Amino acid sequence: MPKALCLISLVASILIVVLFLLDAAAGMLGMTDFAPLRSANLTMDIVFVIMAGTMIYLSWSTYREQR
């Protein structure tokens, strides 16, 4: 069960990184119509990418310890 939880959090974190990177990139390129969150705030995008990246690292390292 703990391995499944690690993998679920890993996948969720990857999806969050992709979502907020797309939002930031579309906002910087001026394509706010295509931005998933309508490019509301670049600072929010950066913070969410950093925190989700941290969660990816923590999930992966915990998963590796459980082998």
C-alpha positions in Angstrom: 0.0 0.0 0.0 2.7 2.6 0.8 4.3 2.0 -2.6 1.0 2.8 -4.3 0.6 6.0 -2.3 4.1 7.1 -3.3 3.3 6.4 -7.0 0.0 8.3 -6.8 1.7 11.3 -5.2 4.4 11.1 -7.8 1.9 11.1 -10.7 -0.2 13.9 -9.1 2.9 16.0 -8.7 4.0 15.5 -12.3 0.6 16.6 -13.5 0.8 19.7 -11.3 4.2 20.6 -12.7 2.9 20.1 -16.3 -0.2 22.2 -15.7 1.6 25.1 -14.1 4.5 25.1 -16.6 2.0 25.2 -19.4 0.2 28.1 -17.7 3.4 30.0 -17.2 4.7 29.4 -20.7 1.5 30.4 -22.3 1.3 33.5 -20.2 4.8 34.5 -21.1 4.2 34.0 -24.8 1.0 36.1 -24.6 -1.3 33.2 -25.4 -3.6 33.7 -22.3 -6.5 32.1 -24.2 -4.6 28.8 -24.3 -3.3 28.9 -20.7 -5.0 26.3 -18.5 -5.5 28.8 -15.7 -5.6 31.9 -17.8 -2.2 32.9 -16.6 -3.5 34.5 -13.4 -0.2 35.0 -11.7 3.3 34.1 -12.7 4.5 34.0 -9.1 1.9 31.5 -8.3 3.0 29.3 -11.2 6.6 29.4 -10.1 5.8 28.6 -6.5 3.6 25.6 -7.5 6.2 24.3 -9.9 8.9 24.5 -7.1 6.7 22.8 -4.5 5.5 20.1 -6.9 9.1 19.5 -7.9 10.0 19.1 -4.2 7.1 16.6 -3.9 8.3 14.7 -6.9 11.7 14.3 -5.2 10.2 13.3 -1.8 7.9 10.8 -3.4 10.7 9.2 -5.6 13.1 9.0 -2.7 10.5 7.4 -0.4 9.5 4.9 -3.1 13.2 3.9 -3.6 13.6 3.3 0.2 10.7 0.9 0.2 12.1 -1.6 -2.3 
